Amino acid sequence: MKKIIATLMAGLMAVSVLAGCGGSTGTDSKTSDVNAGKTESDWSYIADKGEMVIGITYFEPMNYMDDNGKLTGFETEFAEKVCEKMGVTPKFQKIDWDSKEVELNAKTIDCIWNGLTITDERKENMDISTPYMENKQVMVAKADKAGKLTSADALSGLTVVAEKKSAGEEVAKTDEFFKNAEYVSVDSQSKALLEVKSGTADVAIIDYVMSIGTLAEGSDYSDLKVVEEKGFSPEQYGIAIRKNSTETLKKLNDAIQAVADEGELKKIAVKYNLDDLLLVEAK
Amino acid sequence: MEQFFNVSQQLLKGFGENSFIFIITLLLALPLGLVVSMGSMSKFKPLKWLTKTFVWIIRGTPLMLQLFVVFYVPPLLSNGNFNFSRINAALIAFVINYAAYFSEIYRGGIESIPRGQYEAGQVLGMTRSQIFFRVVLLQVVKKIIPPIGNEIITLVKDTSLASVIAIPEILMMAKDFSMQGLIWPLFYSALFFLLFCGILTLLFSFIEKKLNYYKG
């Protein structure tokens, strides 16, 4: 009987965890209560371990494997510098992006640092660092069609794809520009590009930053083109940590500023051609 | 060409994870399934119903959800003090899940043996365990080869579900390539599964042929 109860409990927990992903406030306030109830602060938890587990996914130019199979990228180098200032060792853990909030609350990672867009919903559920980089949503289409996407009328009858729950989806659903288009959501940005490439959709709305690495010369997507003239909903990237970890947040923000002051942040951004998007200025 | 080798090498590395999960799951779930099937055929009612409920829960929920439960529920309940490693969590979920499915196949096989054989065994003065291991089990093995083979081939492909708890298996690797602008690795990865399943299919038809000396 105990076993049944335990199994059922586990099942129920899983359901509430998954509901938490969707950002229901009920579950989230419960999880933060649990964290607040513990005496050990988030920072001493991380400091005791001596390492900060950083949740990432692979995408160019943020975190990716170079030709020698070594993890590199803007976020990789940035995080290494910041962790050095915080006195902890960075440990990069690949995660499934859909489960990032669960990973964070389960303490299987200590922060999400992978071009995370700051939104009000995310701010309610997690603590987020000072914005360090700007990003926007752009349209991607086959090169021969890209020039024609100039008005809402031109998009009439076309199919638009974006990643579910992403900033791109927000744009596709709310922006007047897409009011005549048909919207389809897919499970990742690369799937959105695949839809356009294979012709099952006409326009993908993706992160500008992601488009830099993915649409580069020589990739399978090189016949796709970013519509440079039109960008949507400028947004900002931040690093997410567990809710109510005030001390970790302060250490993190101070370390980011320190890295910027030394000019290191700028140097890394220039290396990956992202310097005009940088938000943290050296003081 | 160099790119092709690089991609193949990465995918092969990913497929190593799939193969590892596959082998460990088989080694542990095949015997565990027999234990579970004994439970669900037990004459002791509480044990029987407990086992049946267990099988119902495991077969009645998606494996993907079970992977989530095993990996995320312990740290969420213990505030991060206890968690299985990703690979262990995957192995636990796969072994339990497949043991439940195997147990039903075993049960079907064992119950298909005519009562007369048990009675004949008793008449000859064999003990219950002698009858089971010397008479029944060998016939069961032959009967369940096709359904077990089916399940095992499903397992090969199910291992790619481990990517939901971020195990760098082959499909996840292939998806990473598509993030870098390479689409073909995603479809190329099918070849690895096909080859592996092809070998298994040949192996199973070989075993079936070997066991064909007796018509039960």
Interface residues (C-beta under 8 A of the other chain):
Chain A: M1 K3 I4 T7 L8 A10 G11 M13 A14 V17 L18 T31 V34 N35 K38 Y45 T57 Y58 F59 E60 Y64 M65 D67 Q93 K94 I95 D96 D98 S99 V102 E103 N105 A106 K107 T108 S188 Q189 S190 L193 L194 K197 M210 G213 T214 L215 A216 G218 S219 D220 Y221 S222
Chain B: N6 L50 T53 F54 I57 T61 L65 F68 V69 F71 Y72 V73 P75 L76 L77 N79 G80 N83 S163 V164 I165 A166 P168 K175 D176 S178 M179 Q180 G181 L182 I183 W184
